[in-house]
Amino acid sequence: MNLKEIFPIKKKYIYFNSASTGPLPYSSYKKIKEMAEYSCFKGEIEFFNILKPVISELRKNIAKFFECKEEEIGFCKNTSHGILLSLLSIPFKKNDNIIVQKDSFPAIRVPTIFSGQKIKFCDFSNDAIKNLKRKIDKNTKVVIIDWVHFYKGYVIDLKEIGEFCKEKEIYFIVDGIQGAGVLPINLSKMPLDFFITGGSKWLLAPHGIGFIYVNPETFKKINKKYIGWLSLEWKNFSDFNNLPSLRKGTQIFEEGTFNSLGIFGFNESMKIFVKIGKNKIYERIKNFVLETRKILEANNFQIIPNINSQISGIISFKSKNSYEIYKKLLKNNIIVSFRNEYIRVSLHFFNDKKEILKFKEILGGEK
């Protein structure tokens, strides 16, 4: 596999920034360009003959990679869209409350704050289940978390939290954006209700496209309020007098016009993930993170997550001159992020050992 041909960004940059925005594979870029030209010079990208088959293929690729059924996958614009959709679908009562991960990304905190329900913040970074048991009460309706923390990089045990929530009949919503495409997961065997991710980070898709998974048992219980005209099973767009029936499963939440260019690009990206396989991807990322940790430890940086945490694609570090180090890395075309005084390094399968050695060289004796 020629990674520089698949990911042209590697020809100029060392890109350790997929936790922010993943670079488009060349195949995705070509497909988006092709379909944008089609739209420009030929007009309508016909839904039934051109777009719908690709929607079906993308849904199939996602279902295969994340191990669930195709009808359990619905497309959304981004993580925030999916979280709002989930909250709207839950049958809340007046005094119900939501348990929110204390240090979660604002994509979780903001929708819950404005949900109209009482919220309680809980620390999931250590002793997650113990802290959760202290926070819940008889009115707890929902627990909502980030699977992987956006800069601390720690991973929440979805099985442990999910089984507890299931036992207590509490809905469990997971923002999976910092884990999807890195950590292997079998959605059909995971005790969660909603799993949401945007595609533009680790899944290397364009902005404005992602997906929501709804557990089939959960789907039977939730409100079906988020319904639009494309939630119906149209056979053609010539007869609008007679409304067809609802589509199956989570697909009903695809309420209106699709992000067609996003669909085309996302499908090309997912083909790569399916071809390589989730376990090989994770093994490669894990090895890169371990090598990077050794470099950071040798320089005596403060590192998160701690050594005992499950490895995600994120490792962050800081020192007394973190911002200067961050600027030095950028100057040398090593792309990382600066988050809450930490330099966040996010490594993906398209990275390589030469890039990590260059990172080590540029870091030098910095403290």
BALOBA-1460 file (C-alpha; in Angstrom, 3 decimals):
// residues 367
<rec num="1" residu="m" x="0.000" y="0.000" z="0.000"/>
<rec num="2" residu="n" x="1.538" y="3.300" z="-1.143"/>
<rec num="3" residu="l" x="0.375" y="5.637" z="1.607"/>
<rec num="4" residu="k" x="1.700" y="8.765" z="-0.111"/>
<rec num="5" residu="e" x="-0.460" y="8.027" z="-3.144"/>
<rec num="6" residu="i" x="-3.532" y="7.333" z="-1.035"/>
<rec num="7" residu="f" x="-2.868" y="10.324" z="1.261"/>
<rec num="8" residu="p" x="-1.101" y="13.081" z="-0.724"/>
<rec num="9" residu="i" x="-0.897" y="15.240" z="2.412"/>
<rec num="10" residu="k" x="2.054" y="13.054" z="3.466"/>
<rec num="11" residu="k" x="4.172" y="14.484" z="0.648"/>
<rec num="12" residu="k" x="4.442" y="17.806" z="2.483"/>
<rec num="13" residu="y" x="3.229" y="17.347" z="6.067"/>
<rec num="14" residu="i" x="3.580" y="14.972" z="8.966"/>
<rec num="15" residu="y" x="-0.063" y="14.921" z="9.885"/>
<rec num="16" residu="f" x="-0.683" y="14.010" z="13.538"/>
<rec num="17" residu="n" x="-4.043" y="15.744" z="13.723"/>
<rec num="18" residu="s" x="-6.856" y="13.324" z="12.840"/>
<rec num="19" residu="a" x="-8.570" y="14.054" z="16.175"/>
<rec num="20" residu="s" x="-9.226" y="17.500" z="14.727"/>
<rec num="21" residu="t" x="-9.847" y="16.808" z="11.038"/>
<rec num="22" residu="g" x="-8.798" y="13.724" z="9.134"/>
<rec num="23" residu="p" x="-7.226" y="14.293" z="5.708"/>
<rec num="24" residu="l" x="-9.237" y="13.125" z="2.708"/>
<rec num="25" residu="p" x="-7.876" y="10.096" z="0.877"/>
<rec num="26" residu="y" x="-7.138" y="10.834" z="-2.767"/>
<rec num="27" residu="s" x="-9.935" y="8.497" z="-3.897"/>
<rec num="28" residu="s" x="-12.456" y="10.547" z="-1.887"/>
<rec num="29" residu="y" x="-11.147" y="13.788" z="-3.345"/>
<rec num="30" residu="k" x="-11.391" y="12.385" z="-6.891"/>
<rec num="31" residu="k" x="-14.944" y="11.148" z="-6.381"/>
<rec num="32" residu="i" x="-16.125" y="14.439" z="-4.869"/>
<rec num="33" residu="k" x="-14.487" y="16.355" z="-7.713"/>
<rec num="34" residu="e" x="-16.076" y="14.046" z="-10.292"/>
<rec num="35" residu="m" x="-19.554" y="14.468" z="-8.824"/>
<rec num="36" residu="a" x="-19.142" y="18.231" z="-8.347"/>
<rec num="37" residu="e" x="-18.234" y="18.462" z="-12.042"/>
<rec num="38" residu="y" x="-21.240" y="16.310" z="-12.896"/>
<rec num="39" residu="s" x="-23.485" y="18.700" z="-10.961"/>
<rec num="40" residu="c" x="-21.881" y="21.741" z="-12.562"/>
<rec num="41" residu="f" x="-21.976" y="20.571" z="-16.173"/>
<rec num="42" residu="k" x="-24.871" y="18.087" z="-16.260"/>
<rec num="43" residu="g" x="-27.117" y="19.338" z="-13.476"/>
<rec num="44" residu="e" x="-29.073" y="17.048" z="-11.194"/>
<rec num="45" residu="i" x="-27.309" y="14.071" z="-9.619"/>
<rec num="46" residu="e" x="-30.306" y="11.807" z="-10.147"/>
<rec num="47" residu="f" x="-31.414" y="10.315" z="-6.839"/>
<rec num="48" residu="f" x="-32.633" y="6.829" z="-7.754"/>
<rec num="49" residu="n" x="-30.051" y="5.912" z="-10.410"/>
<rec num="50" residu="i" x="-26.904" y="7.657" z="-9.136"/>
<rec num="51" residu="l" x="-27.110" y="8.695" z="-5.487"/>
<rec num="52" residu="k" x="-29.271" y="5.995" z="-3.902"/>
<rec num="53" residu="p" x="-26.984" y="3.087" z="-4.891"/>
<rec num="54" residu="v" x="-24.021" y="4.862" z="-3.266"/>
<rec num="55" residu="i" x="-26.075" y="5.581" z="-0.142"/>
<rec num="56" residu="s" x="-26.821" y="1.855" z="0.029"/>
<rec num="57" residu="e" x="-23.174" y="0.925" z="-0.503"/>
<rec num="58" residu="l" x="-21.989" y="3.346" z="2.180"/>
<rec num="59" residu="r" x="-24.560" y="2.036" z="4.650"/>
<rec num="60" residu="k" x="-23.388" y="-1.502" z="3.882"/>
<rec num="61" residu="n" x="-19.717" y="-0.557" z="4.397"/>
<rec num="62" residu="i" x="-20.441" y="1.148" z="7.716"/>
<rec num="63" residu="a" x="-22.543" y="-1.788" z="8.924"/>
<rec num="64" residu="k" x="-19.763" y="-4.212" z="7.974"/>
<rec num="65" residu="f" x="-16.987" y="-2.221" z="9.672"/>
<rec num="66" residu="f" x="-18.957" y="-1.512" z="12.853"/>
<rec num="67" residu="e" x="-20.745" y="-4.888" z="12.869"/>
<rec num="68" residu="c" x="-24.436" y="-4.098" z="12.896"/>
<rec num="69" residu="k" x="-27.364" y="-4.283" z="10.485"/>
<rec num="70" residu="e" x="-27.739" y="-1.790" z="7.665"/>
<rec num="71" residu="e" x="-31.194" y="-0.625" z="8.794"/>
<rec num="72" residu="e" x="-29.698" y="0.325" z="12.186"/>
<rec num="73" residu="i" x="-27.563" y="3.018" z="10.534"/>
<rec num="74" residu="g" x="-28.855" y="6.474" z="9.644"/>
<rec num="75" residu="f" x="-26.867" y="9.370" z="8.200"/>
<rec num="76" residu="c" x="-26.621" y="12.678" z="10.036"/>
<rec num="77" residu="k" x="-24.797" y="15.949" z="9.444"/>
<rec num="78" residu="n" x="-22.436" y="15.722" z="12.405"/>
<rec num="79" residu="t" x="-22.187" y="14.567" z="16.008"/>
<rec num="80" residu="s" x="-24.235" y="17.468" z="17.355"/>
<rec num="81" residu="h" x="-27.031" y="16.642" z="14.935"/>
<rec num="82" residu="g" x="-27.048" y="13.024" z="16.075"/>
<rec num="83" residu="i" x="-27.020" y="13.926" z="19.769"/>
<rec num="84" residu="l" x="-29.924" y="16.335" z="19.322"/>
<rec num="85" residu="l" x="-31.791" y="13.679" z="17.370"/>
<rec num="86" residu="s" x="-31.211" y="11.169" z="20.181"/>
<rec num="87" residu="l" x="-32.393" y="13.540" z="22.903"/>
<rec num="88" residu="l" x="-35.491" y="14.443" z="20.887"/>
<rec num="89" residu="s" x="-36.315" y="10.732" z="20.512"/>
<rec num="90" residu="i" x="-36.198" y="9.861" z="24.216"/>
<rec num="91" residu="p" x="-39.588" y="9.969" z="26.000"/>
<rec num="92" residu="f" x="-38.665" y="12.328" z="28.846"/>
<rec num="93" residu="k" x="-40.929" y="13.111" z="31.773"/>
<rec num="94" residu="k" x="-40.991" y="16.364" z="33.718"/>
<rec num="95" residu="n" x="-38.559" y="15.498" z="36.533"/>
<rec num="96" residu="d" x="-36.175" y="13.276" z="34.556"/>
<rec num="97" residu="n" x="-32.479" y="14.097" z="34.671"/>
<rec num="98" residu="i" x="-29.457" y="13.491" z="32.460"/>
<rec num="99" residu="i" x="-26.012" y="12.414" z="33.697"/>
<rec num="100" residu="v" x="-23.364" y="14.190" z="31.608"/>
<rec num="101" residu="q" x="-19.650" y="13.454" z="31.462"/>
<rec num="102" residu="k" x="-18.029" y="16.294" z="33.395"/>
<rec num="103" residu="d" x="-15.122" y="17.032" z="31.034"/>
<rec num="104" residu="s" x="-16.872" y="16.091" z="27.788"/>
<rec num="105" residu="f" x="-16.575" y="18.070" z="24.572"/>
<rec num="106" residu="p" x="-19.166" y="20.893" z="24.242"/>
<rec num="107" residu="a" x="-21.007" y="18.868" z="21.569"/>
<rec num="108" residu="i" x="-22.412" y="16.883" z="24.500"/>
<rec num="109" residu="r" x="-22.628" y="19.519" z="27.207"/>
<rec num="110" residu="v" x="-24.406" y="22.237" z="25.233"/>
<rec num="111" residu="p" x="-27.382" y="20.176" z="23.920"/>
<rec num="112" residu="t" x="-28.006" y="18.705" z="27.365"/>
<rec num="113" residu="i" x="-27.800" y="22.096" z="29.092"/>
<rec num="114" residu="f" x="-30.519" y="23.395" z="26.752"/>
<rec num="115" residu="s" x="-32.558" y="20.176" z="26.707"/>
<rec num="116" residu="g" x="-35.037" y="21.405" z="29.291"/>
<rec num="117" residu="q" x="-34.118" y="18.552" z="31.643"/>
<rec num="118" residu="k" x="-32.144" y="18.716" z="34.856"/>
<rec num="119" residu="i" x="-28.521" y="17.691" z="34.300"/>
<rec num="120" residu="k" x="-25.872" y="16.355" z="36.666"/>
<rec num="121" residu="f" x="-22.188" y="16.204" z="35.810"/>
<rec num="122" residu="c" x="-20.194" y="13.076" z="36.576"/>
<rec num="123" residu="d" x="-16.456" y="12.316" z="36.460"/>
<rec num="124" residu="f" x="-15.867" y="9.348" z="34.140"/>
<rec num="125" residu="s" x="-12.079" y="9.764" z="33.924"/>
<rec num="126" residu="n" x="-11.422" y="7.576" z="36.975"/>
<rec num="127" residu="d" x="-13.605" y="5.000" z="38.751"/>
<rec num="128" residu="a" x="-16.322" y="5.688" z="36.178"/>
<rec num="129" residu="i" x="-18.874" y="3.145" z="37.349"/>
<rec num="130" residu="k" x="-18.339" y="4.034" z="41.004"/>
<rec num="131" residu="n" x="-18.871" y="7.732" z="40.327"/>
<rec num="132" residu="l" x="-21.908" y="7.025" z="38.165"/>
<rec num="133" residu="k" x="-23.564" y="4.979" z="40.919"/>
<rec num="134" residu="r" x="-23.183" y="7.959" z="43.247"/>
<rec num="135" residu="k" x="-24.852" y="10.318" z="40.774"/>
<rec num="136" residu="i" x="-27.901" y="8.426" z="39.549"/>
<rec num="137" residu="d" x="-31.275" y="8.564" z="41.240"/>
<rec num="138" residu="k" x="-34.789" y="7.323" z="40.491"/>
<rec num="139" residu="n" x="-35.293" y="10.124" z="37.945"/>
<rec num="140" residu="t" x="-32.148" y="9.503" z="35.902"/>
<rec num="141" residu="k" x="-33.252" y="8.932" z="32.322"/>
<rec num="142" residu="v" x="-30.060" y="9.288" z="30.286"/>
<rec num="143" residu="v" x="-26.296" y="8.889" z="30.599"/>
<rec num="144" residu="i" x="-24.305" y="10.613" z="27.834"/>
<rec num="145" residu="i" x="-20.535" y="10.353" z="27.342"/>
<rec num="146" residu="d" x="-17.617" y="10.714" z="24.944"/>
<rec num="147" residu="w" x="-16.200" y="7.282" z="24.159"/>
<rec num="148" residu="v" x="-12.689" y="8.752" z="23.912"/>
<rec num="149" residu="h" x="-11.833" y="12.080" z="25.523"/>
<rec num="150" residu="f" x="-10.982" y="14.685" z="22.916"/>
<rec num="151" residu="y" x="-7.563" y="15.670" z="24.297"/>
<rec num="152" residu="k" x="-6.971" y="13.579" z="27.435"/>
<rec num="153" residu="g" x="-7.301" y="10.501" z="25.261"/>
<rec num="154" residu="y" x="-8.777" y="8.213" z="27.927"/>
<rec num="155" residu="v" x="-11.278" y="5.555" z="26.850"/>
<rec num="156" residu="i" x="-14.535" y="4.842" z="28.678"/>
<rec num="157" residu="d" x="-15.523" y="1.192" z="29.037"/>
<rec num="158" residu="l" x="-18.777" y="1.153" z="27.069"/>
<rec num="159" residu="k" x="-19.637" y="-2.389" z="28.069"/>
<rec num="160" residu="e" x="-19.358" y="-1.677" z="31.800"/>
<rec num="161" residu="i" x="-21.342" y="1.565" z="31.684"/>
<rec num="162" residu="g" x="-23.822" y="0.169" z="29.162"/>
<rec num="163" residu="e" x="-24.647" y="-2.937" z="31.170"/>
<rec num="164" residu="f" x="-25.212" y="-0.841" z="34.288"/>
<rec num="165" residu="c" x="-27.508" y="1.553" z="32.381"/>
<rec num="166" residu="k" x="-29.420" y="-1.357" z="30.874"/>
<rec num="167" residu="e" x="-29.940" y="-2.867" z="34.330"/>
<rec num="168" residu="k" x="-31.309" y="0.460" z="35.599"/>
<rec num="169" residu="e" x="-33.371" y="1.106" z="32.422"/>
<rec num="170" residu="i" x="-31.392" y="4.254" z="31.683"/>
<rec num="171" residu="y" x="-30.763" y="5.339" z="28.082"/>
<rec num="172" residu="f" x="-27.059" y="5.351" z="27.149"/>
<rec num="173" residu="i" x="-25.894" y="7.815" z="24.466"/>
<rec num="174" residu="v" x="-22.331" y="7.627" z="23.161"/>
<rec num="175" residu="d" x="-20.498" y="10.289" z="21.177"/>
<rec num="176" residu="g" x="-18.107" y="8.014" z="19.311"/>
<rec num="177" residu="i" x="-16.305" y="10.560" z="17.159"/>
<rec num="178" residu="q" x="-12.865" y="10.198" z="18.790"/>
<rec num="179" residu="g" x="-13.000" y="6.400" z="18.754"/>
<rec num="180" residu="a" x="-14.787" y="5.449" z="15.525"/>
<rec num="181" residu="g" x="-12.155" y="4.409" z="13.011"/>
<rec num="182" residu="v" x="-9.577" y="3.728" z="15.737"/>
<rec num="183" residu="l" x="-10.965" y="1.400" z="18.402"/>
<rec num="184" residu="p" x="-12.568" y="-1.841" z="17.213"/>
<rec num="185" residu="i" x="-16.220" y="-2.107" z="18.191"/>
<rec num="186" residu="n" x="-19.072" y="-4.516" z="17.510"/>
<rec num="187" residu="l" x="-22.166" y="-2.340" z="17.786"/>
<rec num="188" residu="s" x="-24.587" y="-5.272" z="17.682"/>
<rec num="189" residu="k" x="-23.029" y="-6.683" z="20.870"/>
<rec num="190" residu="m" x="-22.586" y="-3.410" z="22.725"/>
<rec num="191" residu="p" x="-25.147" y="-2.503" z="25.450"/>
<rec num="192" residu="l" x="-25.794" y="1.056" z="24.308"/>
<rec num="193" residu="d" x="-28.810" y="2.827" z="22.888"/>
<rec num="194" residu="f" x="-27.382" y="5.490" z="20.583"/>
<rec num="195" residu="f" x="-23.929" y="5.667" z="18.996"/>
<rec num="196" residu="i" x="-23.149" y="8.818" z="17.022"/>
<rec num="197" residu="t" x="-20.127" y="9.917" z="15.064"/>
<rec num="198" residu="g" x="-19.181" y="12.551" z="12.557"/>
<rec num="199" residu="g" x="-17.102" y="11.255" z="9.670"/>
<rec num="200" residu="s" x="-14.631" y="14.102" z="9.326"/>
<rec num="201" residu="k" x="-12.098" y="13.016" z="11.962"/>
<rec num="202" residu="w" x="-10.780" y="9.455" z="12.208"/>
<rec num="203" residu="l" x="-13.101" y="8.153" z="9.468"/>
<rec num="204" residu="l" x="-11.411" y="10.523" z="6.979"/>
<rec num="205" residu="a" x="-14.656" y="11.713" z="5.399"/>
<rec num="206" residu="p" x="-15.709" y="15.208" z="4.296"/>
<rec num="207" residu="h" x="-17.280" y="17.602" z="6.784"/>
<rec num="208" residu="g" x="-21.054" y="17.548" z="7.121"/>
<rec num="209" residu="i" x="-21.572" y="13.785" z="7.058"/>
<rec num="210" residu="g" x="-21.710" y="11.181" z="9.833"/>
<rec num="211" residu="f" x="-23.958" y="8.456" z="11.132"/>
<rec num="212" residu="i" x="-26.139" y="7.470" z="14.048"/>
<rec num="213" residu="y" x="-26.687" y="3.893" z="15.195"/>
<rec num="214" residu="v" x="-29.797" y="3.086" z="17.225"/>
<rec num="215" residu="n" x="-30.053" y="-0.237" z="19.033"/>
<rec num="216" residu="p" x="-33.029" y="-2.113" z="17.499"/>
<rec num="217" residu="e" x="-34.612" y="-2.750" z="20.914"/>
<rec num="218" residu="t" x="-34.244" y="0.923" z="21.788"/>
<rec num="219" residu="f" x="-35.757" y="1.889" z="18.456"/>
<rec num="220" residu="k" x="-39.014" y="0.181" z="19.425"/>
<rec num="221" residu="k" x="-39.373" y="2.384" z="22.540"/>
<rec num="222" residu="i" x="-38.342" y="5.853" z="21.395"/>
<rec num="223" residu="n" x="-40.405" y="8.693" z="19.973"/>
<rec num="224" residu="k" x="-40.420" y="8.906" z="16.183"/>
<rec num="225" residu="k" x="-40.754" y="12.682" z="15.997"/>
<rec num="226" residu="y" x="-37.807" y="13.460" z="13.763"/>
<rec num="227" residu="i" x="-39.509" y="12.584" z="10.495"/>
<rec num="228" residu="g" x="-39.281" y="14.336" z="7.137"/>
<rec num="229" residu="w" x="-40.353" y="13.686" z="3.587"/>
<rec num="230" residu="l" x="-37.328" y="11.491" z="2.773"/>
<rec num="231" residu="s" x="-38.107" y="9.356" z="5.810"/>
<rec num="232" residu="l" x="-40.630" y="7.712" z="3.490"/>
<rec num="233" residu="e" x="-39.936" y="4.881" z="1.058"/>
<rec num="234" residu="w" x="-40.277" y="6.787" z="-2.230"/>
<rec num="235" residu="k" x="-40.202" y="4.777" z="-5.445"/>
<rec num="236" residu="n" x="-40.089" y="7.863" z="-7.643"/>
<rec num="237" residu="f" x="-40.385" y="11.640" z="-7.422"/>
<rec num="238" residu="s" x="-43.314" y="12.057" z="-9.823"/>
<rec num="239" residu="d" x="-46.330" y="11.292" z="-7.624"/>
<rec num="240" residu="f" x="-46.547" y="13.399" z="-4.463"/>
<rec num="241" residu="n" x="-50.263" y="12.976" z="-3.864"/>
<rec num="242" residu="n" x="-49.943" y="9.551" z="-2.307"/>
<rec num="243" residu="l" x="-47.454" y="9.305" z="0.554"/>
<rec num="244" residu="p" x="-45.533" y="6.018" z="0.779"/>
<rec num="245" residu="s" x="-44.838" y="4.146" z="4.020"/>
<rec num="246" residu="l" x="-42.000" y="4.858" z="6.449"/>
<rec num="247" residu="r" x="-38.579" y="3.384" z="5.737"/>
<rec num="248" residu="k" x="-37.110" y="0.738" z="8.032"/>
<rec num="249" residu="g" x="-35.256" y="1.396" z="11.272"/>
<rec num="250" residu="t" x="-32.852" y="4.259" z="11.907"/>
<rec num="251" residu="q" x="-33.075" y="5.317" z="8.256"/>
<rec num="252" residu="i" x="-36.297" y="7.178" z="9.086"/>
<rec num="253" residu="f" x="-34.141" y="9.900" z="10.661"/>
<rec num="254" residu="e" x="-32.720" y="10.778" z="7.238"/>
<rec num="255" residu="e" x="-35.348" y="13.451" z="6.961"/>
<rec num="256" residu="g" x="-34.434" y="15.489" z="3.905"/>
<rec num="257" residu="t" x="-31.949" y="16.219" z="1.144"/>
<rec num="258" residu="f" x="-28.716" y="14.251" z="1.504"/>
<rec num="259" residu="n" x="-25.236" y="15.738" z="1.535"/>
<rec num="260" residu="s" x="-24.580" y="14.049" z="-1.805"/>
<rec num="261" residu="l" x="-20.922" y="15.078" z="-2.165"/>
<rec num="262" residu="g" x="-20.348" y="14.018" z="1.446"/>
<rec num="263" residu="i" x="-21.946" y="10.641" z="0.738"/>
<rec num="264" residu="f" x="-19.713" y="10.038" z="-2.289"/>
<rec num="265" residu="g" x="-16.569" y="11.031" z="-0.386"/>
<rec num="266" residu="f" x="-17.460" y="9.121" z="2.775"/>
<rec num="267" residu="n" x="-18.094" y="5.939" z="0.808"/>
<rec num="268" residu="e" x="-14.636" y="6.053" z="-0.772"/>
<rec num="269" residu="s" x="-13.069" y="6.515" z="2.673"/>
<rec num="270" residu="m" x="-15.051" y="3.643" z="4.166"/>
<rec num="271" residu="k" x="-13.901" y="1.333" z="1.363"/>
<rec num="272" residu="i" x="-10.347" y="1.791" z="2.679"/>
<rec num="273" residu="f" x="-11.355" y="0.996" z="6.265"/>
<rec num="274" residu="v" x="-13.250" y="-2.126" z="5.219"/>
<rec num="275" residu="k" x="-10.343" y="-3.302" z="3.058"/>
<rec num="276" residu="i" x="-7.716" y="-2.937" z="5.797"/>
<rec num="277" residu="g" x="-9.922" y="-4.123" z="8.670"/>
<rec num="278" residu="k" x="-10.506" y="-2.612" z="12.098"/>
<rec num="279" residu="n" x="-8.101" y="-4.846" z="14.021"/>
<rec num="280" residu="k" x="-5.131" y="-4.125" z="11.748"/>
<rec num="281" residu="i" x="-5.914" y="-0.415" z="11.895"/>
<rec num="282" residu="y" x="-6.005" y="-0.401" z="15.685"/>
<rec num="283" residu="e" x="-2.833" y="-2.477" z="16.034"/>
<rec num="284" residu="r" x="-0.922" y="-0.046" z="13.835"/>
<rec num="285" residu="i" x="-2.245" y="3.006" z="15.697"/>
<rec num="286" residu="k" x="-1.518" y="1.420" z="19.078"/>
<rec num="287" residu="n" x="2.106" y="0.736" z="18.146"/>
<rec num="288" residu="f" x="2.574" y="4.328" z="16.952"/>
<rec num="289" residu="v" x="1.116" y="5.705" z="20.185"/>
<rec num="290" residu="l" x="3.409" y="3.502" z="22.298"/>
<rec num="291" residu="e" x="6.461" y="4.678" z="20.328"/>
<rec num="292" residu="t" x="5.388" y="8.290" z="20.758"/>
<rec num="293" residu="r" x="4.898" y="7.798" z="24.494"/>
<rec num="294" residu="k" x="8.493" y="6.549" z="24.830"/>
<rec num="295" residu="i" x="9.741" y="9.692" z="23.111"/>
<rec num="296" residu="l" x="7.696" y="11.943" z="25.382"/>
<rec num="297" residu="e" x="8.716" y="10.039" z="28.515"/>
<rec num="298" residu="a" x="12.389" y="10.366" z="27.558"/>
<rec num="299" residu="n" x="11.879" y="14.132" z="27.451"/>
<rec num="300" residu="n" x="10.115" y="14.146" z="30.846"/>
<rec num="301" residu="f" x="6.918" y="15.733" z="29.572"/>
<rec num="302" residu="q" x="3.664" y="15.569" z="31.487"/>
<rec num="303" residu="i" x="1.631" y="13.029" z="29.507"/>
<rec num="304" residu="i" x="-2.045" y="12.096" z="29.308"/>
<rec num="305" residu="p" x="-3.695" y="9.631" z="29.386"/>
<rec num="306" residu="n" x="-1.817" y="7.654" z="32.003"/>
<rec num="307" residu="i" x="0.122" y="4.516" z="31.138"/>
<rec num="308" residu="n" x="-2.613" y="2.195" z="32.470"/>
<rec num="309" residu="s" x="-5.354" y="3.580" z="30.221"/>
<rec num="310" residu="q" x="-6.597" y="1.733" z="27.171"/>
<rec num="311" residu="i" x="-4.744" y="3.134" z="24.184"/>
<rec num="312" residu="s" x="-6.692" y="5.414" z="21.855"/>
<rec num="313" residu="g" x="-5.271" y="7.381" z="18.936"/>
<rec num="314" residu="i" x="-4.674" y="10.406" z="21.180"/>
<rec num="315" residu="i" x="-1.687" y="11.189" z="23.371"/>
<rec num="316" residu="s" x="-1.160" y="14.708" z="24.756"/>
<rec num="317" residu="f" x="1.762" y="16.334" z="26.537"/>
<rec num="318" residu="k" x="2.791" y="19.623" z="28.070"/>
<rec num="319" residu="s" x="5.632" y="21.475" z="29.739"/>
<rec num="320" residu="k" x="6.329" y="25.007" z="30.886"/>
<rec num="321" residu="n" x="6.822" y="26.111" z="27.268"/>
<rec num="322" residu="s" x="4.163" y="24.012" z="25.548"/>
<rec num="323" residu="y" x="3.009" y="26.720" z="23.159"/>
<rec num="324" residu="e" x="6.551" y="27.386" z="21.902"/>
<rec num="325" residu="i" x="7.007" y="23.662" z="21.235"/>
<rec num="326" residu="y" x="3.664" y="23.581" z="19.432"/>
<rec num="327" residu="k" x="4.732" y="26.464" z="17.162"/>
<rec num="328" residu="k" x="8.079" y="24.778" z="16.501"/>
<rec num="329" residu="l" x="6.346" y="21.587" z="15.390"/>
<rec num="330" residu="l" x="4.048" y="23.513" z="13.061"/>
<rec num="331" residu="k" x="6.997" y="25.415" z="11.610"/>
<rec num="332" residu="n" x="8.540" y="22.068" z="10.704"/>
<rec num="333" residu="n" x="5.321" y="20.868" z="9.011"/>
<rec num="334" residu="i" x="4.349" y="18.548" z="11.868"/>
<rec num="335" residu="i" x="0.642" y="19.205" z="12.300"/>
<rec num="336" residu="v" x="-0.705" y="18.772" z="15.832"/>
<rec num="337" residu="s" x="-3.307" y="20.613" z="17.941"/>
<rec num="338" residu="f" x="-3.080" y="22.792" z="21.041"/>
<rec num="339" residu="r" x="-5.829" y="21.993" z="23.552"/>
<rec num="340" residu="n" x="-6.130" y="23.364" z="27.107"/>
<rec num="341" residu="e" x="-2.337" y="23.912" z="27.431"/>
<rec num="342" residu="y" x="-1.584" y="20.441" z="26.040"/>
<rec num="343" residu="i" x="-0.094" y="19.563" z="22.672"/>
<rec num="344" residu="r" x="-2.360" y="16.860" z="21.287"/>
<rec num="345" residu="v" x="-0.807" y="14.254" z="19.012"/>
<rec num="346" residu="s" x="-3.336" y="12.066" z="17.186"/>
<rec num="347" residu="l" x="-1.837" y="9.224" z="15.170"/>
<rec num="348" residu="h" x="-3.614" y="7.267" z="12.456"/>
<rec num="349" residu="f" x="-2.896" y="4.195" z="10.344"/>
<rec num="350" residu="f" x="-1.567" y="6.343" z="7.469"/>
<rec num="351" residu="n" x="1.276" y="7.619" z="9.644"/>
<rec num="352" residu="d" x="4.611" y="5.771" z="9.673"/>
<rec num="353" residu="k" x="7.774" y="5.244" z="11.727"/>
<rec num="354" residu="k" x="9.807" y="7.743" z="9.712"/>
<rec num="355" residu="e" x="7.342" y="10.450" z="10.674"/>
<rec num="356" residu="i" x="7.612" y="9.510" z="14.340"/>
<rec num="357" residu="l" x="11.419" y="9.643" z="14.139"/>
<rec num="358" residu="k" x="11.172" y="13.107" z="12.537"/>
<rec num="359" residu="f" x="8.859" y="14.162" z="15.385"/>
<rec num="360" residu="k" x="11.503" y="12.910" z="17.834"/>
<rec num="361" residu="e" x="14.237" y="14.852" z="16.019"/>
<rec num="362" residu="i" x="12.310" y="18.144" z="15.976"/>
<rec num="363" residu="l" x="11.267" y="17.718" z="19.586"/>
<rec num="364" residu="g" x="14.970" y="17.356" z="20.431"/>
<rec num="365" residu="g" x="15.806" y="18.269" z="23.974"/>
<rec num="366" residu="e" x="12.707" y="20.396" z="24.525"/>
<rec num="367" residu="k" x="11.292" y="20.389" z="28.055"/>
